[in-house]
Amino acid sequence: MDIQSIYSLIEDDMSAVDAMIQSRLQSDVVLINQLGHYIINSGGKRLRPALAILCARAAGYQGDQHINLATIIEFIHTATLLHDDVVDNSAMRRGRETANNLWGNEASVLVGDFLYTRSFEMMVEMDSMPLMKILSHTTNIISEGEVLQLLNCNDADVTEQNYLEVIHHKTAKLFESAGELGAVVSQASAEIERAMADYAMHLGSAFQLVDDLLDYSASSETIGKNIGDDLAEGKATLPLIYAMREGNEVQKQIIRTAIEQGQRDKIDEIIVIIQQTGAIDYTAQAAQNEIKRAKESLTNLAASPYKEALIGLADFAVQRTF
């Protein structure tokens, strides 16, 4: 099932999510409306809300609370994007100027805080302690991931295990929660809850691995940000970690210096090193391994178009070029 077919399957649900996003984004403060609508409507794939919708439907859910959950998840995700772009001093995201580039760092941080707190208002309205427990724990783990990544910046000795810990906290955890919440709101069995959470966690890990891969194997126009942004920020992602592990002494030193000094000026040379050392293939295989485990998690899930869509979403995560 391709990505268009997946979104067509949940078109009505996603339209309801979009409507709720626009409704709950409203504020009496004009700047919140301006900046919030800019980032929310900036061309994202709404992948995490779609995941929550699909998992709820695959678990047989017939109500409408999954719309609230999907909106909460998108607000949390958007808040992290606003804060990330400030921390990373990013100028471009999804092919557009970042909010911090247009309105400044202070406004971006504060509107990110607004989205976080609005999401918690919505959690309370759902009046479900299990849902609040999952979501509050998730936001805490994401924050830890942000700090871990900050500590790892400009450190050329970051290990593959360190890197995987960061992406689990920073990216995979929100995916995991989207899957788990879809099952929880459906009052599915503990087995299905765990299966959905595991599926989504592995999907999220694969998604981040591919993101990091594209930073060294795609164009700025394709991925919507500047090539080498991770390198300029001193982030040792898996392609760099593997290239340093497998490269010769000269290659290792070039990458080490670039990470430690946050240099983008040798990006073309580093891309060649990454290709020569097999780091592209290694990272792609790591993503494929995560997707294999994601699909295996769905083995005992009842057959349905929504299960097929979850499998298709897993395939999309590793096949995408943006």
NUSE-118140 format. One record per residue (C-alpha): residue in one letter; x, y, z. Coordinates in steps of 0.1 Angstrom, whole numbers, plus 5000, padded with zeros to 4 digits. Layout:
BEGIN
AXYZ/...
END
This chain:
BEGIN
M500050005000/D501550344990/I501550655011/Q498650814991/S496450504997/I497350505034/Y496250865038/S493150805017/L492050535041/I492050775070/E491151085051/D488051175072/D489951115104/M492851335093/S490451605082/A488951605117/V492451625132/D493251925110/A490052095121/M490852035157/I494352155153/Q493152485138/S490452525166/R492752445195/L495652655181/Q493552975186/S494753235211/D493853595220/V497553665215/V498153755179/L501753635177/I500753295189/N498153265161/Q500653395135/L503653175144/G501552875154/H499652865121/Y502952915102/I504652615117/I501552385119/N500852455082/S504352435069/G504052115049/G504651845074/K503451485067/R501351465099/L502951125103/R502651085140/P498951175142/A498350945112/L500050665132/A497850715162/I494750715139/L495850395121/C496750215154/A493350305169/R491450185138/A493549875135/A492649795171/G488949825162/Y488250165177/Q484950325167/G484850645188/D486250995183/Q488751035211/H491650925188/I491151265171/N492051445203/L495051215209/A496351275174/T496051645178/I497851635212/I500651435196/E500951685167/F501151975192/I503951805212/H505851725180/T505452085167/A506652225201/T509852015198/L510452145163/L510152505174/H512552445203/D514952225181/D515352505155/V516352755182/V518852515198/D520252425164/N520052785150/S518352635119/A517352865091/M515352625069/R512852345076/R510652165050/G511952405024/R510752715042/E512352965066/T512152845102/A509953035126/N512953145147/N514453295115/L511253505109/W510153595144/G513253535165/N514353285191/E512353425220/A508953405202/S509753055189/V510552925224/L507453075240/V505052965213/G506652615216/D505752635253/F502252745245/L501852425223/Y503152205251/T500852355277/R497852345253/S498551975247/F498451925285/E495152105287/M493751875261/M495151565280/V493351675312/E490051725292/M490251355282/D490051265319/S492050945315/M494950885339/P496450605317/L496550845287/M498051125308/K500650895323/I501850785289/L501951145274/S503551315304/H506251045305/T506751085268/T507351465270/N509851405298/I511751145278/I511851375247/S513351655269/E515951415281/G516751325245/E517251695237/V519751735265/L521551415256/Q521951535220/L523251875233/L525851695254/N526951485224/C527351785201/N530951845189/D531951505204/A533651295178/D533851005202/V530050945204/T529450575200/E526750405180/Q525050315212/N525050675224/Y523550775191/L520850515193/E519950625228/V519450985216/I517150885187/H515150665209/H514550945234/K514251225209/T512251075180/A511150715185/K509550775219/L506751005205/F506150745177/E505950475203/S503450675223/A501250735193/G501050365187/E500450275223/L497850545227/G495950425197/A495650085214/V494850225249/V491950445237/S490550135219/Q490749945252/A492749675234/S494449385253/A497849435269/E499349225242/I498049455214/E499149765234/R502649625236/A502549525199/M501449865188/A504050045210/D506849815197/Y505849855161/A505750235164/M509050255184/H510850065157/L509150275130/G510350595147/S513850465150/A513950375113/F512450715104/Q515250895122/L517950675107/V516650755072/D516551135081/D520251115091/L521050915060/L519351175037/D521551445052/Y524451295033/S522751135003/A520051374991/S519851734979/S518752044999/E515752084976/T514651724982/I514851715020/G513852075026/K516852175047/N520552255040/I522751955033/G525251915061/D523252085087/D523951805112/L527651835106/A527552215110/E525852155144/G528551905154/K526151615155/A527751275151/T525051075134/L525350715123/P526750775088/L529650975104/I530150735133/Y530450435109/A532650625085/M535050715113/R535050355125/E535850215090/G537850485074/N541650535073/E543450765095/V543251065071/Q539551015066/K538950975104/Q540751305111/I538751495085/I535551385100/R536751425136/T537751785129/A534451865112/I532451735141/E534551895168/Q534552235150/G531052215135/Q532352265099/R530352235068/D533052355044/K534352005037/I530951855033/D531651734997/E534751555008/I532951405038/I530151275016/V532751094994/I534250945026/I530850825038/Q530250665004/Q533650505002/T533450355037/G529950195031/A528350415057/I525250485035/D524550115031/Y525250045068/T522750315079/A520150205054/Q520549845066/A520149955102/A516850125092/Q515749815073/N516449605105/E514149835125/I511349805099/K511649425100/R511149435137/A508349675134/K506449445110/E507149145132/S505449325161/L502149325141/T502148945136/N499248875160/L497149185150/A493949095132/A493949135095/S492349465082/P493049745058/Y494449935087/K496949665095/E497949675058/A498350045060/L500650015090/I502849775070/G502750015041/L503750305064/A506750105076/D507850055039/F507350425033/A509650515062/V512650345045/Q511850415009/R511250785012/T513551044997/F512351345018/
END
